Amino acid sequence: MTDTAKNLPQILNPADMPDPRPLGYSVAAIAPAGSIAFISGQAGVDAQGQFPPDFMAQLQLAYANLLAVLKACGAGPEHVVKLGVYVVDHEPSKLPLLTQAVTEVFGTRLPAQTLVPVPCLAIPPMLVEVEAVVAMP
């Protein structure tokens, strides 16, 4: 918490998740005084760094990873105020899957959200990435 003491954002990279620093980013940054946290895009990747080939499986893993980061930040899904969801080769048939996944995590308390269709993401097997802005408790 030294960064917070200096009125700088606290950079968070939970030890039980793959270390993103070699790729040039951190999992989360919590604003001074614990007011806002910005959660980097979470991919549908498992603890061994493997991506399932199925879109829905990756989507559910991305939300599970987001929940893990929220917990590490001391927050929960009820504290998320904004989501950014990036989808490779988006098409309307994916909308029901996206809606199902987000409501499984947030229920009826849905945060603001932007869906961004993209041609590709950082690593070729990635099909989806979910980032969040969090009002810290």
C-alpha positions in Angstrom: 0.0 0.0 0.0 3.0 2.3 -0.3 1.6 3.8 -3.5 -1.6 4.8 -1.8 0.3 6.5 1.0 2.0 8.7 -1.6 -1.4 9.5 -3.1 -0.6 7.4 -6.2 -2.9 4.7 -7.6 -2.4 1.3 -6.1 -1.3 -1.2 -8.8 -2.8 -4.6 -8.2 -1.6 -7.9 -9.8 -3.0 -10.9 -7.7 -0.5 -13.7 -7.2 -3.1 -16.3 -8.1 -3.6 -15.0 -11.6 -1.2 -15.0 -14.6 1.3 -12.0 -14.2 0.4 -9.5 -16.9 3.4 -7.2 -16.3 5.6 -8.8 -19.0 2.9 -7.9 -21.5 2.9 -4.3 -20.4 -0.1 -3.8 -18.1 -1.5 -4.5 -14.6 -4.7 -6.2 -13.7 -6.1 -3.3 -11.8 -5.3 0.3 -10.6 -7.2 1.6 -7.6 -7.4 5.4 -7.5 -6.2 7.3 -4.4 -8.4 7.0 -1.3 -9.9 3.9 -2.8 -12.5 5.8 -4.8 -12.3 4.2 -8.2 -10.6 1.1 -9.6 -9.9 0.5 -13.3 -9.8 -3.2 -14.1 -7.8 -4.2 -17.2 -9.5 -6.3 -19.8 -9.9 -9.9 -18.5 -9.7 -12.6 -21.1 -11.3 -16.0 -21.1 -8.1 -17.7 -20.1 -7.7 -20.3 -17.3 -5.0 -20.4 -14.6 -2.7 -22.4 -16.9 -2.9 -19.7 -19.6 -5.1 -21.9 -21.9 -8.0 -20.5 -23.9 -11.0 -22.7 -24.6 -12.0 -22.7 -28.3 -15.6 -21.9 -27.5 -16.9 -18.3 -27.3 -19.3 -18.9 -24.4 -16.6 -20.8 -22.4 -14.2 -17.9 -22.9 -16.9 -15.4 -22.0 -17.7 -17.2 -18.7 -14.0 -17.4 -17.9 -13.5 -13.7 -18.6 -16.3 -12.9 -16.1 -14.8 -15.4 -13.6 -11.5 -13.7 -13.9 -13.1 -10.3 -13.5 -14.8 -11.5 -10.3 -11.4 -12.7 -9.0 -9.9 -9.3 -9.6 -12.9 -7.5 -8.0 -12.4 -9.7 -4.9 -8.7 -9.0 -4.8 -9.6 -5.2 -4.9 -12.0 -5.6 -2.0 -15.1 -5.1 -4.2 -17.8 -7.2 -5.8 -20.0 -7.1 -8.9 -22.4 -4.7 -7.2 -19.6 -2.0 -7.2 -19.0 -2.2 -11.0 -20.2 1.0 -12.7 -19.0 0.4 -16.3 -18.0 -2.5 -18.4 -16.2 -2.6 -21.7 -16.7 -5.8 -23.6 -14.6 -6.5 -26.7 -15.7 -9.3 -29.0 -13.8 -10.7 -31.9 -16.0 -11.1 -35.1 -19.1 -10.0 -33.3 -22.4 -10.9 -34.9 -26.0 -10.6 -33.6 -26.2 -14.3 -32.8 -23.7 -13.6 -29.9 -26.0 -11.1 -28.2 -28.0 -13.7 -26.3 -24.8 -15.3 -25.0 -23.4 -11.9 -23.9 -26.7 -11.1 -22.2 -26.8 -14.5 -20.4 -23.2 -14.1 -19.2 -23.6 -10.6 -17.9 -26.9 -11.3 -16.1 -25.3 -14.5 -14.5 -22.8 -12.2 -12.8 -24.7 -9.0 -12.2 -28.4 -10.1 -12.0 -30.7 -7.2 -12.5 -28.2 -4.7 -11.2 -26.5 -4.2 -14.6 -23.8 -1.6 -14.9 -23.4 0.7 -17.9 -21.8 -1.3 -20.7 -20.2 -0.8 -24.1 -19.9 -3.7 -26.5 -17.0 -3.1 -29.0 -16.7 -5.5 -32.0 -13.1 -6.0 -32.9 -11.3 -7.9 -35.7 -8.8 -9.4 -33.2 -7.5 -9.1 -29.6 -3.9 -9.1 -28.2 -3.4 -12.9 -28.4 -4.8 -14.9 -31.4 -6.9 -17.4 -29.3 -8.7 -14.6 -27.5 -12.3 -14.2 -28.5 -13.5 -11.8 -25.8 -12.2 -9.4 -23.2 -14.0 -7.6 -20.4 -12.8 -4.5 -18.6 -14.4 -2.6 -15.7 -14.6 0.6 -13.8 -15.4 0.1 -10.2 -16.7 2.4 -7.4 -14.7 1.1 -4.5 -16.6 0.4 -1.3 
